[in-house]
Amino acid sequence: MLFYLGKRITEIFVTLIGITLLSFFIIHLAPGKPTDVLTDLNPKITPEARERLEKYYGLDKPIIVQYLLWAKRVVKLDFGDSFSTDRRPVWEKIKERVPVTVSINLLSMLLIFVIAIPVGISSATRQYSLYDKITTVGVFLGFAMPAFWLGILLMMLFGVYLQWLPISGLKSMNYETLSAGGKVLDLAKHLALPVFVSAFGGIAGISRYMRSSMLEVIRQDYIITARAKGLPESRVIYRHALRNALLPIITLLGLSVPGLIGGSVIFEQIFSIPGMGQLFWMSVMQRDYPLIMGLLTIGAILTLIGNMLADLCYAVVDPRIRRK
C-alpha cells in the first residue's frame, strides 16, 4: 500500500508540473498584456512608462524564464503580488476564498453520495417499475438542465416568491448578533441553494451509473448463488453486490471533482459567494496573471488530491489494485 501511495504522489507531482506549464503558456497567448488595464485608460502614459511597468512585473523576459521564476517562488507558496489595484499578495487573496469553495464542494459531494447511490440501487432492484421510470425521467432532466438556469429558477421560487431562503452571500446582515444555533441556521439557509445547484448534475449522473453498475453485478453467478442459499435480499444487495458495484462509482466521484471546482465559477457568481470561482472570474476580467495562475494551481492541487483519494478508496475496496 505504501508503494502504491508513493507511486500516486509521484504521478501527481509530474502532472501538476504539466498543468502549470500548459496553463502558464496558454494564458500568455491571450492578446494584449496585463499592463494594458493600467495604461490604456491613461492618456498621459508614455512608452517609457509602459516599458518600466513591463520590466517591473517581469513581462519583458522570455516566457520560459518567466515560468521558471514563477515556479521557484511557488515552491515557497509565493504566487507573487496581484496586478489589481490593491496589490495584495496572491496567496493572501486565495487563502481567504479556499475554505468557502472547498466547504461547498465537500457538501456537494456528500449530497451526491447520500442521494445518488441509494436512488441508483433502488432503481436497479426495481428495474422497469414506475419508480425506475420516474427516476429515469428525473435523470434526463438533470442532464439537460443548465446549472445557471436552475440556479436562477430556484432563486426566483425560494428567494423571491416564497422568501424562504436568501439568494446571495454567505451571511445575513445581523449574523454577528445571532446565537450559535442561529449562526449555523443562517449559514445553512445561505448554502442550501448553492450546494443543491452544485450537486444537481452529479446526482443525476452518479445515480444513473450506480443503477447500471448494480444491474451488471446482480446478474453475476455469485449473486444468483447467494440468493439460492436463501440469504435475505437486503444482505445480498448491500453486503455482496454493493461493494463490487461501487468500484466504478468511486472512480467517477474522483473524476467529478474537476467539474465541481470548475462549476464554482458559475454558481458562486450567480449567488455572490466569495469563493475561488468568483475570484477567478474577477481575475480573468482584469487579466491578473499572478492571481489566475495561483487559482489554477490551487484548483489543480485540489483536483489531484481528490483523484488520489478516489484511487486510495478504490484500492481499499479492491485489494488487487494495491499490487499494481
N, C-alpha and C positions, 0 to 999 in steps of 0.2 A: 504493500500500500504506500509506503514511504517513497519507493522508487517511482511509482505511478504519479504521486503528488509532485515529486521533483521534476519529472518529465513535463507535467502540465504547466508548472510555473515557468520552466524554460521556454516552452512554446508561447506562453502569454507574453513574456518579455520580448521575444523576437517579433511577435505580432504587433505589439504596442509600438515598437520602433517603426515598423512598416506603416502603421496607421498614421503616426505623427509625421513621418516623412512625406507621404502622399498628401495629407491634409495641408501641410506647410506649402508645398509646391502648388497645389490647386488654388489655394487662397491667393497666392501671388500672381496667378494667371488672370485674375479679375482685372478689367480695365481700370485705369486710374491708380492713385496712391492714397493711403490714409491721410496724408498731409493735405490732400485736396479739400477735405472738410474744413480745415483750419484756414486755408489760404484763398479758396475760390470766392468766398463772400467778403474778402477784404481787398478793396480796390487799391490800397496803398502798399500791398505786399510786393516786394521786389524779387527778381530771380535769385539774387544772392541770399535773401531770407529763406526762400524755398530750399536752396541747397543746404543752408545751415540746419534747417529742420530735418531734412533727409539724413544728414550726417549725424545729427543728434540722436535720431531713432535707429541709426544703423542701416537705413534703407539704401545707402549708396554702395553697399558691399554686394558681392555676388550672392545669389540665393543660397548656394550650398554653405557659404561662410555664415550667412545669417542663421541657417538652420543649426549649424554646429554650435554657434554661440548660444542660441536659444536652448538647445539640448543640454549644454553644460550648466546653464542656470537652473533648468528644470530638475536636475538631479538634487539640487538643494531646495526644491519646492519654491523656486523663484521664477515666476512666469513673467517678470517684468512689470512695468507700470502701464496702466490703461492709457489709451490715446484720447479718452474722453476729457471733458473739461475738469473733472475732479482730480485727475492724475493719481488716483489711488492705486496701490499695488493690486495686481490682478488676483492673487491668491486671497487677499482680504475680501474682495468682492465676491469671489466664488464660494468661500467657506461660509459666508452668510446665507447662501442660497442652497447649498448642497443638502443640509438636513431636511429642508422643505420638500425638495424633489424626491429624495430617497424615501422619506416617510410616505409620501403619496404613492410612489411606485410599490413599496412593500405592502401597503394596504391594498393596492390594486391586485398584486399577486396573490395575497391572501384571499381576497374576494373571488378571484378566478378559481383558485384551488377549492374553496369551500362550496362554490355553486356548480362549477362546470363538471367536476368529477362525479358527484352524486347524480347530476342530471344525465351525464353520459352513461353511467352504469344502469340507472333505472330505464333509460331509453333502450339500451341494448337488451336488457332482460325482458322488456315488453315490446319486442320488435313488431312493427306493423299495427300496434294498438293505437287508439285515439290519442293517448298520451304521447306516443312516439311521433305521431303526425303533427301534433301541436308544437312539440319541441323542435321538430324539423323546420316548420314554418318560422318559428322564433329565431332559429339559427340563420336562416336565409335573410331575415330582416336585419339581424346583427351584422352579417357580412356586407349587406348592401347599404346600410345607413352610415353616412359620413359622420365622424366624431364631432366636427364643429357644428353641424346641423342639429344633431341630437342635443348637444350642449345648449344651443340657443332655445330649442323647444322646451327643454327641462327648465331653463331659466324663466321662460315665459309662464310655464304652468305652475311650478312650485314657488317661484320668486315673485312674479308679478300678479298673477290671478289669485292663487291660493295664499300667497305670502306666508308659506310655511318655512322656507329656507332662504338664507341670504344668497345673493347672486355674485358677490365679488369679495376678494380679500380673504384673510385668514382669521381675523378677529373683528369683533364689534367695537364701536367707539367707547363703550363703557366696560370693556374687557377687564381693565385693571381693578374695577370696583366690584367685580363678581367674586363669589366664593369659589373654593377649589372645585366643587362639583359643577358650579355654573360655568367656570372656565372650560372644563372638559366638555360640557354640553355645547358651549358656544363653538369650540373648535370642531366638534363632531358635525354640527349643523353646517359650518362653512366647508367642511371637507366632503360632505355627503355627495354633492353633485359632481365635483371634480374627480373623486375616486370612482364613482359609478361610470362616468363618461370614459375615463381612462381604461377601465376594466371591461367595458361592454363588448368590444370586439374580441377580446381574449376569451371571454366567457363563451361566446358563440363558437369560436374556432376550437378551443380545447374540449368543449363538450362533444363536438362532432367527432374529433379524433379519439376521444375516450370511448365513444359508442362503437366506432369502427374497430378499435383495438380489442375491446371487450368481446365483441361479436366473434372476432377471429379466435380469441383464446377459449371461449366457452364451447367451441366446436372441436377442440383438441381431444385426443383419446383419453388423456388422464382426467379430464373433467367428466367425460362420459363414465369412466371407471369409478370416480368418486360418487357420482350420482347413483350408479348401480349398486354401490355398497350401502346405500341408504342414508348417506350423510344429509343433514338438513341443507336446504337450498342456500340459506344465508351463509353457512360455513363454506359451501362450495364456491360461492361467488366471492366472498370477502376474504377468505383465507387462501384458497388455492388459485383462483383466477385473477384476483385483483393485482397481486404482486407482479405477475408477468405482464398484465395489461398496462401497468404503469410505466414500463420501460420506455416506450416511445413518447409518452406524455411528459416524462421528466426531461427528455431532450428538448421537446417543444417548449416547455416552460423556460428552459435556459435560453432558447432562441427568441423567446418573446420579450426578453429584457431590452434588446435594442429598440424594438418597436415601442415599448412603454416609455423609454427615455426620450426617443425621438418625438413621440406623441405629446410629451410635456410642453413642447413649443406651442402646440395648438391649444390645449385646454388651459394652460397657465395664462396664455394671452387672453382667452375668452373670459376666464373667471378672475383675471387680475391677481393671479397667485404669484407672490415674489419668490420664484424659484429659478432654477437653472435655465428652463425653457424660455421664460420671459427675458432673462438676462442675455441669452444667446440671440434672441430676436433683436434686441436693442443694439447689441454689439455688431451684428451684421449690418443694420441700418446705418451705423456710424463708422463702418469699416475699421473697427477697433481690432487690428490684427492680434495683438497680445492676448486680449480677452477672448477672442474667437478660438485661438489655439489652446488657451488654458481650459476653456469649456469643452472643446473637442477631446482633449487629453483626459480630463476627469471623466467625461462620458464614456470614453473608450475603456478606461480602467474599470469603471463600474460594470460595463457590459462584459468585459473579460472575466471579472470576478464572478458575475452571475453565471456565466457559462462554465467556469471551473467548478462552482458549487453544484451545478447540474450534473457535471461529469462525475463528481465525487458521490453524489446521490445515486447515480447510475451504477457506479462501482459497488456501492453498498448493497443495492438491490440485486445486482447480477455479479457474483464473485468472479466470473470468467473474465471480466474487464480488467481486474487488478493484475492479471498475469500477462497482459499485453505490454 
